[in-house]
């Protein structure tokens, strides 16, 4: 019975995450219309805290599978979605570590974990853009960032601030929701 409940919660959170991925996109950096933040991380984070880190990753992967199957937008998803998965997985790991596996619900721990996760997210996205995304976009989408924008400008003025802002906003919003509804989430943790 518990395994069925667990899988049901993961599936429900993945569906909510997928919906948030579709409807809540925000452009953070003027001029970089292709860099958009969404709020799909929040159910992923809640899944990790309510159940465990593995469940959070399950929500993330299931949400991404739903995106590909139900709303795939071709090359952009095939290149960008793996990066999104890795970046959010790193942010989630930082937050989970900061909260000591979901056992310490203090703002201080959330902020420390969020800071570690945000730095990891930002560094990984900088590296992945150079070795993975930029070459693939140039080859398969006929969008050579190095020639049109310039690698240094792209990384310094678009990728770096975008990921820092995204990490901070997702940390603060996730932490706010977690702390605000703490009693509900603790009750859910005990039932699952």
PEKAGI-V151201 format. One record per residue. N is the residue number from 1. RES is the residue in one small letter. NEAR is the number of other ideal C-beta (glycine too) atoms within 10 Angstrom. Layout:
n->{N N}
res->{RES RES}
near->{NEAR NEAR}
This chain:
n->{1 2 3 4 5 6 7 8 9 10 11 12 13 14 15 16 17 18 19 20 21 22 23 24 25 26 27 28 29 30 31 32 33 34 35 36 37 38 39 40 41 42 43 44 45 46 47 48 49 50 51 52 53 54 55 56 57 58 59 60 61 62 63 64 65 66 67 68 69 70 71 72 73 74 75 76 77 78 79 80 81 82 83 84 85 86 87 88 89 90 91 92 93 94 95 96 97 98 99 100 101 102 103 104 105 106 107 108 109 110 111 112 113 114 115 116 117 118 119 120 121 122 123 124 125 126 127 128 129 130 131 132 133 134 135 136 137 138 139 140 141 142 143 144 145 146 147 148 149 150 151 152 153 154 155 156 157 158 159 160 161 162 163 164 165 166 167 168 169 170 171 172 173 174 175 176 177 178 179 180 181 182 183 184 185 186 187 188 189 190 191 192}
res->{x x x x x x x x x x x x x x x x x x x x x x x x x x x x x x x x x x x x x x x x x x x x x x x x x x x x x x x x x x x x x x x x x x x x x x x x x x x x x x x x x x x x x x x x x x x x x x x x x x x x x x x x x x x x x x x x x x x x x x x x x x x x x x x x x x x x x x x x x x x x x x x x x x x x x x x x x x x x x x x x x x x x x x x x x x x x x x x x x x x x x x x x x x x x x x x x}
near->{5 8 7 8 13 17 12 11 21 22 14 13 26 23 15 19 27 22 15 18 21 13 10 13 12 11 13 16 18 7 9 16 8 12 18 15 19 17 20 26 29 20 28 28 29 23 29 26 24 24 21 17 18 11 21 28 20 22 30 26 15 19 27 21 13 18 20 12 9 9 11 12 11 9 15 14 15 14 18 17 18 15 15 19 16 17 22 25 20 21 29 26 19 22 32 20 15 22 22 12 12 19 8 13 16 13 13 9 17 22 16 17 23 25 16 18 26 23 16 19 26 22 14 17 25 15 11 16 21 16 10 14 17 21 15 16 20 15 12 13 13 8 16 13 21 15 9 10 17 12 14 9 12 19 18 12 15 20 23 17 15 19 25 16 16 25 28 14 17 26 24 14 14 24 22 13 16 21 13 10 13 11 8 10 18 14 12 16 13 7 10 14}
